[in-house]
Amino acid sequence: MLNCSQATELMSQEQDRPLALSERISLRLHVWICTGCANYRRQMRVLREACRRFGGWDSR
Amino acid sequence: MEFDRQSELNALRPDLLRFARLQLRDAGAAEDAVQDTMLAALTGGHAFESRSSYKTWLIAILRNKIIDIIRGQSREVAASSLADDEAGDDLLAESLFDRRGHWQPETQPGRWADPEASFEQQQFWAVFEACLDYLPAKTARVFMMREFLGFETEEICKETGISSSNCWVVLHRARMGLRACLETKWFAGAGT
């Protein structure tokens, strides 16, 4: 069973490489029961979107 | 009707310079990148329909200049100098998690209210920039290569001479640090 620290590592890495099936399953299980990590995962997507806009992919 | 390109360029100069500085962490190199960009912009020929498409075009040029500069600097982000950044990052991880690796009650990530609304606010971007600036320099460099310049991790490894597992660790720390900073400095105050 993943702990939150390990889950945050995977939530970062899923933005940089395709996770293995076993990693995806354990992350999914963890996020299902852990509100903090579920929020963290959404925030990773917000960060990426913010970077995309800040970096000028979108004009603002 | 065409807008005044020269004055638009002058108006955008500070933005371009800030972007280059954040990325390169070297005022001289940032200045060079922006000078080259402005020169290319003045000699570049085609018409633009709007200011925003002009800005997008400028940033694309600047991004390429920055990539050239990074490629030119030989392996500056060596693994050894990344180690200097690590002490501070480890402190962050220790303060976030308990001994079993679970969130501390006070550090558990909350829900961020309406990020889209935040993106609309000028003040959010000032905080975002301050949080980027607050990351350790080498960590920020790798992160920005990934997120702003669009490098794949293999390319980052090649350019910086670090291993891919080290690269993932550095990116993870950058995201964790940036997230914590935004939560404290922006989203916690913006209300949940």
gemmi code that builds the backbone of each chain (N, CA, C; Angstrom):
import gemmi

chains = {
    "A": [
        ("MET", (0.855, -1.209, 0.000), (0.000, 0.000, 0.000), (0.883, 1.248, 0.000)),
        ("LEU", (0.574, 2.174, -0.896), (1.351, 3.417, -0.977), (1.079, 4.300, 0.230)),
        ("ASN", (2.092, 5.040, 0.661), (1.785, 6.133, 1.579), (1.704, 7.433, 0.767)),
        ("CYS", (1.346, 8.532, 1.443), (1.102, 9.786, 0.713), (2.381, 10.313, 0.060)),
        ("SER", (3.489, 10.143, 0.748), (4.751, 10.627, 0.203), (5.067, 9.920, -1.113)),
        ("GLN", (4.891, 8.600, -1.137), (5.122, 7.839, -2.379), (4.093, 8.202, -3.449)),
        ("ALA", (2.856, 8.419, -3.004), (1.803, 8.774, -3.967), (2.122, 10.107, -4.648)),
        ("THR", (2.639, 11.071, -3.885), (2.958, 12.368, -4.502), (4.082, 12.219, -5.532)),
        ("GLU", (5.010, 11.304, -5.267), (6.065, 11.047, -6.266), (5.463, 10.554, -7.574)),
        ("LEU", (4.553, 9.581, -7.457), (3.919, 9.043, -8.668), (3.064, 10.094, -9.375)),
        ("MET", (2.427, 10.964, -8.566), (1.564, 11.991, -9.169), (2.391, 13.023, -9.931)),
        ("SER", (3.643, 13.191, -9.518), (4.543, 14.043, -10.298), (4.999, 13.296, -11.546)),
        ("GLN", (5.421, 12.053, -11.351), (5.977, 11.294, -12.475), (4.955, 10.998, -13.568)),
        ("GLU", (3.680, 10.936, -13.182), (2.694, 10.644, -14.235), (2.617, 11.802, -15.242)),
        ("GLN", (3.202, 12.947, -14.891), (3.257, 14.059, -15.839), (4.483, 13.988, -16.747)),
        ("ASP", (5.383, 13.087, -16.422), (6.643, 13.018, -17.173), (6.871, 11.702, -17.889)),
        ("ARG", (6.188, 10.650, -17.444), (6.377, 9.351, -18.088), (5.088, 8.550, -17.915)),
        ("PRO", (4.838, 7.592, -18.823), (3.668, 6.731, -18.621), (3.929, 5.809, -17.431)),
        ("LEU", (2.997, 5.767, -16.487), (3.181, 4.886, -15.331), (2.912, 3.436, -15.739)),
        ("ALA", (3.567, 2.522, -15.039), (3.298, 1.095, -15.242), (1.898, 0.776, -14.724)),
        ("LEU", (1.323, -0.294, -15.212), (-0.033, -0.666, -14.802), (-0.149, -0.796, -13.277)),
        ("SER", (0.840, -1.457, -12.670), (0.791, -1.655, -11.213), (0.843, -0.316, -10.479)),
        ("GLU", (1.623, 0.612, -11.011), (1.706, 1.945, -10.390), (0.375, 2.680, -10.523)),
        ("ARG", (-0.240, 2.545, -11.693), (-1.527, 3.220, -11.910), (-2.593, 2.684, -10.963)),
        ("ILE", (-2.585, 1.368, -10.790), (-3.596, 0.759, -9.924), (-3.394, 1.176, -8.464)),
        ("SER", (-2.147, 1.121, -7.994), (-1.958, 1.474, -6.580), (-2.216, 2.958, -6.347)),
        ("LEU", (-1.887, 3.796, -7.336), (-2.164, 5.231, -7.179), (-3.674, 5.486, -7.149)),
        ("ARG", (-4.381, 4.786, -8.032), (-5.822, 4.966, -8.108), (-6.496, 4.591, -6.776)),
        ("LEU", (-6.044, 3.465, -6.224), (-6.581, 3.027, -4.940), (-6.298, 4.043, -3.846)),
        ("HIS", (-5.057, 4.535, -3.848), (-4.668, 5.477, -2.799), (-5.500, 6.765, -2.880)),
        ("VAL", (-5.617, 7.294, -4.088), (-6.320, 8.564, -4.275), (-7.814, 8.419, -3.941)),
        ("TRP", (-8.316, 7.211, -4.137), (-9.728, 6.932, -3.856), (-10.032, 7.083, -2.359)),
        ("ILE", (-9.073, 6.703, -1.532), (-9.326, 6.760, -0.088), (-8.681, 7.964, 0.587)),
        ("CYS", (-7.858, 8.734, -0.123), (-7.111, 9.815, 0.520), (-7.467, 11.170, -0.098)),
        ("THR", (-8.217, 11.970, 0.652), (-8.676, 13.275, 0.142), (-7.506, 14.209, -0.144)),
        ("GLY", (-6.526, 14.206, 0.750), (-5.368, 15.088, 0.566), (-4.679, 14.823, -0.755)),
        ("CYS", (-4.464, 13.547, -1.046), (-3.789, 13.202, -2.302), (-4.682, 13.434, -3.514)),
        ("ALA", (-5.997, 13.249, -3.343), (-6.914, 13.543, -4.451), (-6.827, 15.028, -4.793)),
        ("ASN", (-6.767, 15.874, -3.762), (-6.601, 17.313, -4.001), (-5.252, 17.602, -4.656)),
        ("TYR", (-4.230, 16.936, -4.154), (-2.878, 17.132, -4.688), (-2.842, 16.825, -6.187)),
        ("ARG", (-3.507, 15.753, -6.538), (-3.503, 15.358, -7.953), (-4.159, 16.411, -8.843)),
        ("ARG", (-5.290, 16.950, -8.368), (-5.941, 18.031, -9.125), (-5.024, 19.237, -9.220)),
        ("GLN", (-4.301, 19.494, -8.131), (-3.422, 20.666, -8.111), (-2.242, 20.514, -9.067)),
        ("MET", (-1.790, 19.282, -9.266), (-0.725, 19.060, -10.244), (-1.188, 19.495, -11.637)),
        ("ARG", (-2.460, 19.221, -11.929), (-2.986, 19.628, -13.238), (-3.118, 21.146, -13.322)),
        ("VAL", (-3.487, 21.758, -12.186), (-3.585, 23.222, -12.161), (-2.198, 23.838, -12.401)),
        ("LEU", (-1.188, 23.251, -11.774), (0.182, 23.750, -11.964), (0.595, 23.691, -13.425)),
        ("ARG", (0.302, 22.553, -14.037), (0.693, 22.415, -15.441), (-0.019, 23.447, -16.308)),
        ("GLU", (-1.304, 23.631, -16.041), (-2.078, 24.608, -16.814), (-1.536, 26.025, -16.570)),
        ("ALA", (-1.200, 26.320, -15.319), (-0.663, 27.650, -14.991), (0.659, 27.882, -15.727)),
        ("CYS", (1.505, 26.870, -15.763), (2.787, 26.997, -16.462), (2.581, 27.215, -17.950)),
        ("ARG", (1.605, 26.490, -18.484), (1.317, 26.589, -19.912), (0.912, 28.035, -20.252)),
        ("ARG", (0.099, 28.607, -19.405), (-0.351, 29.976, -19.675), (0.744, 30.985, -19.404)),
        ("PHE", (1.455, 30.780, -18.315), (2.531, 31.705, -17.957), (3.602, 31.714, -19.034)),
        ("GLY", (3.885, 30.531, -19.559), (4.928, 30.404, -20.575), (4.513, 30.886, -21.945)),
        ("GLY", (3.288, 31.355, -22.081), (2.892, 31.993, -23.323), (2.310, 31.072, -24.378)),
        ("TRP", (2.013, 29.830, -24.003), (1.323, 28.973, -24.958), (-0.052, 29.569, -25.248)),
        ("ASP", (-0.618, 30.151, -24.179), (-1.826, 30.936, -24.325), (-1.434, 32.388, -24.147)),
        ("SER", (-2.067, 33.271, -24.832), (-1.778, 34.669, -24.521), (-2.748, 35.079, -23.438)),
        ("ARG", (-2.308, 35.978, -22.633), (-3.187, 36.465, -21.578), (-2.982, 37.955, -21.417)),
    ],
    "B": [
        ("MET", (-6.411, 46.787, -39.484), (-5.391, 47.821, -39.279), (-4.304, 47.305, -38.356)),
        ("GLU", (-3.092, 47.608, -38.726), (-1.938, 47.140, -37.940), (-1.735, 48.045, -36.731)),
        ("PHE", (-1.427, 47.429, -35.591), (-1.092, 48.229, -34.420), (0.377, 48.645, -34.536)),
        ("ASP", (0.790, 49.529, -33.668), (2.160, 50.021, -33.717), (3.092, 48.979, -33.094)),
        ("ARG", (3.778, 48.279, -33.951), (4.598, 47.172, -33.498), (5.751, 47.576, -32.603)),
        ("GLN", (6.370, 48.697, -32.996), (7.516, 49.161, -32.225), (7.128, 49.479, -30.776)),
        ("SER", (5.995, 50.171, -30.618), (5.617, 50.536, -29.251), (5.106, 49.309, -28.490)),
        ("GLU", (4.485, 48.387, -29.212), (4.045, 47.151, -28.581), (5.266, 46.359, -28.087)),
        ("LEU", (6.286, 46.354, -28.903), (7.510, 45.638, -28.560), (8.149, 46.240, -27.304)),
        ("ASN", (8.186, 47.568, -27.261), (8.743, 48.231, -26.085), (7.915, 47.946, -24.836)),
        ("ALA", (6.592, 47.902, -25.035), (5.715, 47.640, -23.900), (5.902, 46.219, -23.364)),
        ("LEU", (6.204, 45.294, -24.262), (6.331, 43.888, -23.853), (7.725, 43.547, -23.320)),
        ("ARG", (8.673, 44.428, -23.572), (10.050, 44.158, -23.197), (10.232, 43.713, -21.736)),
        ("PRO", (9.616, 44.440, -20.774), (9.779, 44.002, -19.376), (9.265, 42.585, -19.131)),
        ("ASP", (8.143, 42.233, -19.776), (7.589, 40.873, -19.630), (8.560, 39.833, -20.156)),
        ("LEU", (9.127, 40.132, -21.330), (10.063, 39.191, -21.949), (11.289, 39.013, -21.061)),
        ("LEU", (11.746, 40.132, -20.519), (12.942, 40.102, -19.687), (12.691, 39.304, -18.400)),
        ("ARG", (11.525, 39.495, -17.812), (11.194, 38.744, -16.587), (11.158, 37.249, -16.868)),
        ("PHE", (10.533, 36.910, -18.001), (10.433, 35.498, -18.387), (11.828, 34.907, -18.577)),
        ("ALA", (12.699, 35.632, -19.274), (14.054, 35.138, -19.536), (14.871, 35.038, -18.248)),
        ("ARG", (14.678, 35.998, -17.352), (15.436, 35.983, -16.091), (15.062, 34.818, -15.211)),
        ("LEU", (13.735, 34.566, -15.130), (13.257, 33.444, -14.327), (13.887, 32.156, -14.822)),
        ("GLN", (13.965, 32.071, -16.138), (14.442, 30.864, -16.767), (15.950, 30.703, -16.654)),
        ("LEU", (16.667, 31.772, -16.897), (18.124, 31.673, -17.006), (18.834, 32.008, -15.696)),
        ("ARG", (18.159, 32.739, -14.819), (18.738, 33.161, -13.534), (20.078, 33.846, -13.736)),
        ("ASP", (20.164, 34.634, -14.769), (21.410, 35.301, -15.100), (21.006, 36.543, -15.895)),
        ("ALA", (21.159, 37.707, -15.243), (20.662, 38.955, -15.835), (21.296, 39.224, -17.199)),
        ("GLY", (22.590, 38.959, -17.318), (23.296, 39.222, -18.575), (22.783, 38.351, -19.702)),
        ("ALA", (22.666, 37.059, -19.420), (22.189, 36.110, -20.428), (20.740, 36.421, -20.814)),
        ("ALA", (19.938, 36.823, -19.818), (18.535, 37.155, -20.078), (18.458, 38.371, -21.001)),
        ("GLU", (19.289, 39.360, -20.710), (19.350, 40.568, -21.530), (19.719, 40.213, -22.983)),
        ("ASP", (20.715, 39.349, -23.143), (21.123, 38.906, -24.482), (19.973, 38.236, -25.221)),
        ("ALA", (19.282, 37.340, -24.520), (18.181, 36.603, -25.151), (17.100, 37.566, -25.629)),
        ("VAL", (16.796, 38.567, -24.788), (15.742, 39.520, -25.139), (16.197, 40.433, -26.286)),
        ("GLN", (17.455, 40.861, -26.241), (17.997, 41.677, -27.350), (17.870, 40.933, -28.679)),
        ("ASP", (18.301, 39.680, -28.668), (18.229, 38.861, -29.889), (16.789, 38.709, -30.368)),
        ("THR", (15.896, 38.529, -29.391), (14.477, 38.366, -29.732), (13.930, 39.627, -30.383)),
        ("MET", (14.277, 40.780, -29.796), (13.777, 42.049, -30.322), (14.327, 42.320, -31.714)),
        ("LEU", (15.571, 41.972, -31.898), (16.187, 42.135, -33.212), (15.467, 41.260, -34.245)),
        ("ALA", (15.244, 40.009, -33.874), (14.537, 39.083, -34.767), (13.122, 39.588, -35.044)),
        ("ALA", (12.498, 40.184, -34.003), (11.123, 40.662, -34.143), (11.058, 41.849, -35.104)),
        ("LEU", (12.076, 42.705, -35.053), (12.073, 43.896, -35.906), (12.321, 43.546, -37.368)),
        ("THR", (13.097, 42.491, -37.566), (13.397, 42.123, -38.951), (12.413, 41.095, -39.500)),
        ("GLY", (11.632, 40.474, -38.604), (10.648, 39.470, -39.036), (9.506, 40.160, -39.765)),
        ("GLY", (9.079, 39.572, -40.884), (8.227, 40.315, -41.808), (6.721, 40.230, -41.710)),
        ("HIS", (6.125, 39.128, -41.262), (4.691, 38.998, -41.561), (3.763, 39.805, -40.641)),
        ("ALA", (2.549, 39.971, -41.098), (1.587, 40.798, -40.375), (0.867, 39.990, -39.293)),
        ("PHE", (0.473, 40.673, -38.232), (-0.240, 40.001, -37.154), (-1.627, 40.587, -37.005)),
        ("GLU", (-2.574, 39.703, -36.722), (-3.948, 40.164, -36.626), (-4.223, 40.867, -35.313)),
        ("SER", (-3.482, 40.478, -34.291), (-3.772, 41.063, -32.986), (-2.504, 41.150, -32.148)),
        ("ARG", (-2.610, 41.911, -31.091), (-1.488, 42.026, -30.157), (-1.155, 40.678, -29.537)),
        ("SER", (-2.202, 39.897, -29.224), (-1.933, 38.644, -28.532), (-1.206, 37.648, -29.443)),
        ("SER", (-1.534, 37.658, -30.734), (-0.811, 36.735, -31.608), (0.631, 37.215, -31.796)),
        ("TYR", (0.806, 38.535, -31.763), (2.158, 39.095, -31.834), (2.976, 38.672, -30.607)),
        ("LYS", (2.353, 38.759, -29.441), (3.031, 38.383, -28.200), (3.392, 36.904, -28.198)),
        ("THR", (2.444, 36.067, -28.643), (2.699, 34.629, -28.712), (3.907, 34.341, -29.606)),
        ("TRP", (3.954, 35.076, -30.719), (5.063, 34.912, -31.664), (6.385, 35.323, -31.022)),
        ("LEU", (6.367, 36.466, -30.306), (7.579, 36.936, -29.625), (8.082, 35.927, -28.602)),
        ("ILE", (7.141, 35.395, -27.822), (7.535, 34.441, -26.778), (8.102, 33.170, -27.398)),
        ("ALA", (7.549, 32.777, -28.547), (8.087, 31.601, -29.239), (9.541, 31.855, -29.664)),
        ("ILE", (9.825, 33.059, -30.147), (11.212, 33.386, -30.519), (12.102, 33.364, -29.278)),
        ("LEU", (11.611, 34.025, -28.234), (12.402, 34.100, -26.998), (12.689, 32.705, -26.448)),
        ("ARG", (11.670, 31.844, -26.507), (11.848, 30.489, -25.993), (12.990, 29.787, -26.739)),
        ("ASN", (13.010, 29.964, -28.057), (14.098, 29.356, -28.836), (15.465, 29.929, -28.489)),
        ("LYS", (15.505, 31.242, -28.246), (16.775, 31.870, -27.843), (17.248, 31.293, -26.508)),
        ("ILE", (16.302, 31.132, -25.591), (16.652, 30.589, -24.268), (17.174, 29.159, -24.408)),
        ("ILE", (16.505, 28.377, -25.256), (16.951, 26.995, -25.478), (18.375, 26.996, -26.044)),
        ("ASP", (18.644, 27.905, -26.986), (20.005, 28.001, -27.538), (21.022, 28.298, -26.446)),
        ("ILE", (20.678, 29.236, -25.575), (21.616, 29.616, -24.504), (21.862, 28.434, -23.566)),
        ("ILE", (20.762, 27.743, -23.212), (20.897, 26.586, -22.318), (21.780, 25.509, -22.968)),
        ("ARG", (21.549, 25.289, -24.260), (22.365, 24.285, -24.962), (23.828, 24.698, -25.011)),
        ("GLY", (24.049, 26.006, -25.107), (25.411, 26.529, -25.196), (26.182, 26.406, -23.891)),
        ("GLN", (25.445, 26.502, -22.785), (26.119, 26.389, -21.490), (26.355, 24.919, -21.217)),
        ("SER", (27.610, 24.546, -21.079), (27.888, 23.125, -20.987), (27.598, 22.563, -19.598)),
        ("ARG", (26.579, 21.727, -19.539), (26.316, 20.947, -18.325), (26.406, 21.744, -17.031)),
        ("GLU", (25.806, 22.923, -17.053), (25.983, 23.758, -15.873), (25.274, 23.187, -14.653)),
        ("VAL", (24.120, 22.566, -14.906), (23.379, 21.974, -13.798), (23.916, 20.568, -13.551)),
        ("ALA", (25.117, 20.477, -13.053), (25.692, 19.163, -12.780), (25.008, 18.562, -11.561)),
        ("ALA", (25.068, 17.255, -11.472), (24.428, 16.565, -10.354), (24.929, 17.122, -9.017)),
        ("SER", (26.191, 17.481, -8.968), (26.760, 17.969, -7.710), (26.092, 19.273, -7.263)),
        ("SER", (25.826, 20.169, -8.224), (25.228, 21.425, -7.792), (23.752, 21.253, -7.448)),
        ("LEU", (23.125, 20.235, -8.052), (21.744, 19.956, -7.670), (21.674, 19.498, -6.223)),
        ("ALA", (22.741, 18.836, -5.787), (22.779, 18.364, -4.407), (22.673, 19.537, -3.425)),
        ("ASP", (23.197, 20.709, -3.822), (23.103, 21.884, -2.947), (21.651, 22.266, -2.685)),
        ("ASP", (20.821, 22.032, -3.693), (19.411, 22.380, -3.556), (18.660, 21.409, -2.655)),
        ("GLU", (19.233, 20.224, -2.505), (18.450, 19.145, -1.922), (18.149, 19.309, -0.446)),
        ("ALA", (19.090, 19.892, 0.299), (18.885, 20.017, 1.739), (17.574, 20.737, 2.040)),
        ("GLY", (17.359, 21.875, 1.386), (16.139, 22.650, 1.607), (14.900, 21.881, 1.212)),
        ("ASP", (14.993, 21.155, 0.102), (13.843, 20.392, -0.379), (13.470, 19.270, 0.576)),
        ("ASP", (14.503, 18.636, 1.151), (14.230, 17.554, 2.090), (13.527, 18.074, 3.334)),
        ("LEU", (13.904, 19.286, 3.742), (13.242, 19.895, 4.893), (11.760, 20.068, 4.620)),
        ("LEU", (11.431, 20.464, 3.387), (10.031, 20.635, 3.027), (9.293, 19.300, 3.146)),
        ("ALA", (9.868, 18.237, 2.550), (9.228, 16.922, 2.597), (9.042, 16.463, 4.042)),
        ("GLU", (10.042, 16.738, 4.883), (9.936, 16.314, 6.285), (8.820, 17.039, 7.011)),
        ("SER", (8.623, 18.326, 6.649), (7.591, 19.077, 7.361), (6.198, 18.703, 6.866)),
        ("LEU", (6.102, 18.146, 5.662), (4.792, 17.816, 5.109), (4.256, 16.483, 5.612)),
        ("PHE", (5.165, 15.501, 5.748), (4.719, 14.140, 6.052), (5.158, 13.692, 7.444)),
        ("ASP", (4.380, 12.801, 8.031), (4.789, 12.219, 9.307), (5.756, 11.061, 9.042)),
        ("ARG", (6.150, 10.353, 10.082), (7.181, 9.326, 9.915), (6.731, 8.171, 9.038)),
        ("ARG", (5.435, 7.969, 8.975), (4.930, 6.886, 8.123), (4.665, 7.362, 6.699)),
        ("GLY", (4.993, 8.625, 6.425), (4.839, 9.125, 5.068), (3.432, 9.608, 4.752)),
        ("HIS", (2.637, 9.877, 5.796), (1.298, 10.425, 5.563), (1.276, 11.924, 5.843)),
        ("TRP", (0.329, 12.615, 5.231), (0.217, 14.070, 5.438), (0.063, 14.366, 6.924)),
        ("GLN", (0.728, 15.423, 7.363), (0.442, 15.945, 8.699), (-0.945, 16.589, 8.618)),
        ("PRO", (-1.678, 16.600, 9.755), (-3.037, 17.182, 9.696), (-3.044, 18.600, 9.112)),
        ("GLU", (-2.029, 19.404, 9.445), (-2.057, 20.809, 8.998), (-1.480, 21.015, 7.596)),
        ("THR", (-0.872, 19.969, 7.029), (-0.297, 20.154, 5.699), (-1.077, 19.432, 4.609)),
        ("GLN", (-2.109, 18.695, 5.012), (-2.896, 17.973, 4.011), (-3.472, 18.951, 2.986)),
        ("PRO", (-3.223, 18.691, 1.687), (-3.687, 19.647, 0.672), (-5.196, 19.848, 0.726)),
        ("GLY", (-5.599, 21.108, 0.700), (-7.027, 21.427, 0.681), (-7.502, 21.544, -0.759)),
        ("ARG", (-8.759, 21.891, -0.886), (-9.287, 22.068, -2.234), (-8.983, 23.487, -2.700)),
        ("TRP", (-8.507, 23.636, -3.918), (-8.248, 24.977, -4.454), (-9.512, 25.467, -5.137)),
        ("ALA", (-10.034, 26.578, -4.611), (-11.266, 27.106, -5.182), (-10.992, 27.707, -6.558)),
        ("ASP", (-11.754, 27.311, -7.521), (-11.799, 27.885, -8.865), (-10.479, 28.444, -9.423)),
        ("PRO", (-9.552, 27.559, -9.796), (-8.266, 28.024, -10.342), (-8.445, 28.923, -11.564)),
        ("GLU", (-9.469, 28.624, -12.349), (-9.695, 29.408, -13.570), (-9.902, 30.890, -13.232)),
        ("ALA", (-10.625, 31.147, -12.160), (-10.848, 32.535, -11.734), (-9.536, 33.175, -11.284)),
        ("SER", (-8.664, 32.358, -10.653), (-7.364, 32.882, -10.241), (-6.524, 33.279, -11.448)),
        ("PHE", (-6.575, 32.437, -12.489), (-5.785, 32.718, -13.693), (-6.145, 34.076, -14.309)),
        ("GLU", (-7.377, 34.514, -14.052), (-7.833, 35.783, -14.618), (-7.246, 36.989, -13.882)),
        ("GLN", (-6.683, 36.729, -12.702), (-6.234, 37.856, -11.880), (-4.739, 38.121, -12.021)),
        ("GLN", (-4.419, 39.383, -12.257), (-3.024, 39.804, -12.378), (-2.230, 39.437, -11.125)),
        ("GLN", (-2.881, 39.606, -9.964), (-2.205, 39.361, -8.690), (-1.774, 37.895, -8.552)),
        ("PHE", (-2.590, 36.995, -9.093), (-2.230, 35.579, -9.034), (-0.885, 35.343, -9.729)),
        ("TRP", (-0.707, 35.993, -10.887), (0.515, 35.755, -11.656), (1.741, 36.338, -10.962)),
        ("ALA", (1.530, 37.404, -10.213), (2.639, 37.966, -9.427), (3.061, 36.964, -8.344)),
        ("VAL", (2.058, 36.348, -7.693), (2.348, 35.349, -6.663), (3.007, 34.119, -7.291)),
        ("PHE", (2.497, 33.700, -8.433), (3.031, 32.536, -9.138), (4.511, 32.759, -9.474)),
        ("GLU", (4.792, 33.945, -9.957), (6.171, 34.275, -10.322), (7.071, 34.306, -9.089)),
        ("ALA", (6.553, 34.883, -8.004), (7.329, 34.934, -6.757), (7.611, 33.517, -6.257)),
        ("CYS", (6.625, 32.628, -6.384), (6.795, 31.240, -5.938), (7.831, 30.509, -6.806)),
        ("LEU", (7.832, 30.777, -8.099), (8.847, 30.184, -8.983), (10.235, 30.665, -8.580)),
        ("ASP", (10.298, 31.951, -8.286), (11.561, 32.575, -7.932), (12.088, 32.032, -6.605)),
        ("TYR", (11.167, 31.579, -5.778), (11.485, 31.091, -4.446), (12.079, 29.671, -4.492)),
        ("LEU", (11.842, 28.954, -5.595), (12.427, 27.608, -5.738), (13.942, 27.729, -5.819)),
        ("PRO", (14.676, 26.715, -5.309), (16.126, 26.732, -5.489), (16.462, 26.833, -6.984)),
        ("ALA", (17.515, 27.591, -7.313), (17.789, 27.951, -8.704), (17.874, 26.757, -9.659)),
        ("LYS", (18.626, 25.749, -9.290), (18.842, 24.619, -10.204), (17.568, 23.798, -10.366)),
        ("THR", (16.843, 23.655, -9.254), (15.562, 22.952, -9.294), (14.600, 23.671, -10.241)),
        ("ALA", (14.556, 24.988, -10.100), (13.667, 25.792, -10.934), (14.059, 25.658, -12.407)),
        ("ARG", (15.339, 25.600, -12.643), (15.846, 25.512, -14.014), (15.339, 24.246, -14.703)),
        ("VAL", (15.470, 23.124, -14.005), (15.010, 21.848, -14.567), (13.489, 21.874, -14.763)),
        ("PHE", (12.793, 22.402, -13.757), (11.338, 22.480, -13.828), (10.876, 23.322, -15.026)),
        ("MET", (11.536, 24.459, -15.211), (11.126, 25.341, -16.296), (11.500, 24.785, -17.665)),
        ("MET", (12.595, 24.045, -17.717), (12.919, 23.375, -18.984), (11.780, 22.432, -19.357)),
        ("ARG", (11.260, 21.758, -18.355), (10.172, 20.811, -18.586), (8.868, 21.529, -18.918)),
        ("GLU", (8.477, 22.467, -18.069), (7.126, 23.027, -18.164), (7.010, 24.247, -19.070)),
        ("PHE", (8.060, 25.028, -19.187), (7.960, 26.237, -20.009), (8.580, 26.040, -21.386)),
        ("LEU", (9.656, 25.299, -21.431), (10.335, 25.130, -22.714), (9.905, 23.841, -23.401)),
        ("GLY", (9.144, 23.006, -22.675), (8.576, 21.809, -23.281), (9.568, 20.692, -23.570)),
        ("PHE", (10.680, 20.637, -22.825), (11.630, 19.539, -22.989), (11.034, 18.242, -22.437)),
        ("GLU", (11.329, 17.119, -23.084), (11.024, 15.816, -22.487), (12.131, 15.513, -21.468)),
        ("THR", (11.846, 14.612, -20.514), (12.864, 14.381, -19.476), (14.180, 13.853, -20.051)),
        ("GLU", (14.104, 13.044, -21.118), (15.364, 12.539, -21.713), (16.237, 13.693, -22.198)),
        ("GLU", (15.583, 14.720, -22.781), (16.346, 15.870, -23.280), (16.967, 16.638, -22.109)),
        ("ILE", (16.209, 16.750, -21.029), (16.744, 17.459, -19.852), (17.978, 16.726, -19.334)),
        ("CYS", (17.879, 15.394, -19.301), (19.032, 14.591, -18.860), (20.241, 14.896, -19.730)),
        ("LYS", (20.005, 14.926, -21.037), (21.096, 15.137, -21.974), (21.712, 16.523, -21.785)),
        ("GLU", (20.851, 17.528, -21.652), (21.346, 18.905, -21.549), (22.023, 19.185, -20.215)),
        ("THR", (21.562, 18.528, -19.159), (22.061, 18.887, -17.830), (22.999, 17.838, -17.255)),
        ("GLY", (23.059, 16.674, -17.892), (23.950, 15.632, -17.398), (23.472, 14.944, -16.124)),
        ("ILE", (22.155, 15.005, -15.842), (21.658, 14.245, -14.690), (20.897, 13.009, -15.191)),
        ("SER", (20.747, 12.012, -14.335), (20.061, 10.784, -14.750), (18.552, 11.022, -14.777)),
        ("SER", (17.815, 10.141, -15.478), (16.379, 10.390, -15.552), (15.705, 10.215, -14.194)),
        ("SER", (16.200, 9.295, -13.361), (15.555, 9.162, -12.045), (15.811, 10.408, -11.204)),
        ("ASN", (17.015, 10.958, -11.330), (17.312, 12.204, -10.625), (16.431, 13.338, -11.148)),
        ("CYS", (16.210, 13.334, -12.438), (15.366, 14.350, -13.060), (13.939, 14.282, -12.504)),
        ("TRP", (13.400, 13.077, -12.382), (12.047, 12.924, -11.816), (11.993, 13.414, -10.370)),
        ("VAL", (13.043, 13.127, -9.637), (13.097, 13.588, -8.242), (13.094, 15.116, -8.188)),
        ("VAL", (13.910, 15.721, -9.038), (14.006, 17.187, -9.046), (12.662, 17.809, -9.445)),
        ("LEU", (12.021, 17.229, -10.474), (10.728, 17.756, -10.916), (9.669, 17.603, -9.824)),
        ("HIS", (9.711, 16.480, -9.146), (8.775, 16.231, -8.047), (8.950, 17.279, -6.945)),
        ("ARG", (10.204, 17.563, -6.599), (10.472, 18.566, -5.557), (10.022, 19.945, -5.985)),
        ("ALA", (10.249, 20.249, -7.262), (9.838, 21.560, -7.767), (8.323, 21.714, -7.656)),
        ("ARG", (7.602, 20.684, -8.087), (6.129, 20.759, -8.055), (5.622, 20.835, -6.625)),
        ("MET", (6.252, 20.054, -5.758), (5.840, 20.049, -4.359), (6.060, 21.424, -3.727)),
        ("GLY", (7.215, 22.027, -4.039), (7.539, 23.341, -3.494), (6.619, 24.424, -4.033)),
        ("LEU", (6.382, 24.360, -5.325), (5.525, 25.359, -5.969), (4.084, 25.242, -5.457)),
        ("ARG", (3.627, 24.010, -5.321), (2.275, 23.768, -4.818), (2.108, 24.320, -3.400)),
        ("ALA", (3.102, 24.010, -2.549), (3.032, 24.458, -1.157), (3.034, 25.989, -1.096)),
        ("CYS", (3.865, 26.603, -1.929), (3.954, 28.069, -1.942), (2.630, 28.682, -2.394)),
        ("LEU", (2.054, 28.149, -3.475), (0.789, 28.695, -3.984), (-0.339, 28.498, -2.975)),
        ("GLU", (-0.328, 27.350, -2.314), (-1.384, 27.086, -1.330), (-1.304, 28.108, -0.194)),
        ("THR", (-0.081, 28.331, 0.305), (0.080, 29.260, 1.424), (-0.164, 30.704, 1.007)),
        ("LYS", (0.441, 31.077, -0.115), (0.445, 32.497, -0.478), (-0.790, 32.928, -1.254)),
        ("TRP", (-1.497, 31.977, -1.791), (-2.648, 32.365, -2.610), (-3.936, 31.651, -2.235)),
        ("PHE", (-3.967, 30.332, -2.408), (-5.253, 29.634, -2.299), (-5.806, 29.578, -0.880)),
        ("ALA", (-4.926, 29.496, 0.110), (-5.412, 29.473, 1.489), (-6.131, 30.780, 1.815)),
        ("GLY", (-5.601, 31.869, 1.293), (-6.207, 33.178, 1.534), (-7.447, 33.418, 0.692)),
        ("ALA", (-7.450, 32.797, -0.502), (-8.569, 33.012, -1.422), (-9.841, 32.300, -0.962)),
        ("GLY", (-9.728, 31.495, 0.102), (-10.900, 30.832, 0.658), (-11.210, 29.532, -0.045)),
        ("THR", (-11.704, 28.552, 0.688), (-11.992, 27.260, 0.066), (-13.478, 27.027, -0.031)),
    ],
}
model = gemmi.Model(1)
for chain_id, residues in chains.items():
    chain = gemmi.Chain(chain_id)
    for i, (resn, *xyz) in enumerate(residues, 1):
        res = gemmi.Residue()
        res.name, res.seqid = resn, gemmi.SeqId(i, " ")
        for name, pos in zip(("N", "CA", "C"), xyz):
            atom = gemmi.Atom()
            atom.name, atom.element = name, gemmi.Element(name[0])
            atom.pos, atom.b_iso = gemmi.Position(*pos), 0.0
            res.add_atom(atom)
        chain.add_residue(res)
    model.add_chain(chain)
structure = gemmi.Structure()
structure.add_model(model)
structure.setup_entities()
